[in-house]
């Protein structure tokens, strides 16, 4: 099974860029690929409870629906530990299916050959 990673660096300030990586990863997960959404910078807020509930860019499905579908299809959500720490985000703030990862985890994933899509 192939692995695929999409990165989001945006939150509410840019609903389109916040949503698109989840759409792409969900397509991969729906096609039986292991899909990960890597959240960095302001994107880490997307992994917190309730934050993504009202994010919607016209012409795209609401982010909460895409996020739920990704998780239902076996996708993973990774929040960058170097980005969560200064924002005071801990594991207890995360939605089910999300986890905080280290730079070591990210580098290992890339070194294993997992492609990274960034928007």
N, C-alpha and C positions, 0 to 999 in steps of 0.2 A: 504494500500500500504506500503510495506517495505521500510525502509531507509537504505542507505549504504554509507559509507565514505571511500575514499582511500586517502592516504597521499603521497605527493611528497616533498622531501627535496632537490632535485637536479635540476639543470638547464642545461645549455649548456655543462658543464664540464662532464656530464654523461648522454648522450642522451637516453640510455636504461632505466635508473632509472627515468628519467624525463617523459618518454612516458608511461611506464607500468601502473602507477596508472590511467592515462586517459583511457587506453584500458579497464582496469578492470571496472572502473566506467561507461564507455560507454556501456559495456555489461549489467551491472545492469540497466542502464537507458533504454536500448533497450528492457529489460524484464519487463518494467513497474514498476521498483523500483525507488524511489527517490534517486538520486545519487549525491554525493558531492565529489569534489576533494579539499582536504585541502592542501594548499601550505605553507610550512614553510622553514626557513633558506634560502638557495639559490633558492629553488623552487618558492619563491614569484615572482621572475622575470618572470616566465611563465605566470603570469596574466597581464603583461604589454604589451602595444601595440607593435606589430612587433617582440617581443623577440622570440617567438616560431616558427616563420615563416620558419626558415631554420634548425630546429632541426629534425634530421632523423637518426635513428639507423637501420643499415642494417637488413633486415628480419622483420621489423615492418613498418606499414604505417607511413608517415610523421606526426609528432606531430600536425601540423596545421590542418590536415584533421581529426584526432581523436578528437581534441579539438572542432572543428566546429560541428562534429557529436554529441558529448556529449551535447553541448548546444542546438542543434536542437532537441535532444531527451528529453529536459527538465532538463538536469543536471545543477548543480551549481558549481561555482568555488569560493572557499573561500581563501583569502590570510590573513595570520596571521598578526595582527596589530603590535605585538611586533617585528616581523621580517621585516615588510615593513618600519616602522618608521626609524630605523637606516640606511636604504638604500635609504631614501628620496623618497620612493614610496607613492603617494597619490592616492585618488580615480580618479583624472583626468588622471592618467597614465594607468589606467586599461582598459582592453578590455571589450566590452559589454558582460554582463553575469557574470562578476567577481565582488566581493566586498571584502572589508577589514572587518575582524571580530575580536572580542576581545577574550581573553581567557575565558571569561564568556560564550560566544556563544558556544565555543568548548566544555567546560565542560558540559553545559546544553545538548548539543547534545549527548554526551557520556552517561550522566546520564539518558537520555530518552531511552537508550538501543540501539542506533545506533552502529552497529559494525564498527570497524576501521581496514582497511587493510593498512599496511605500507610496502613499499619495499625499 
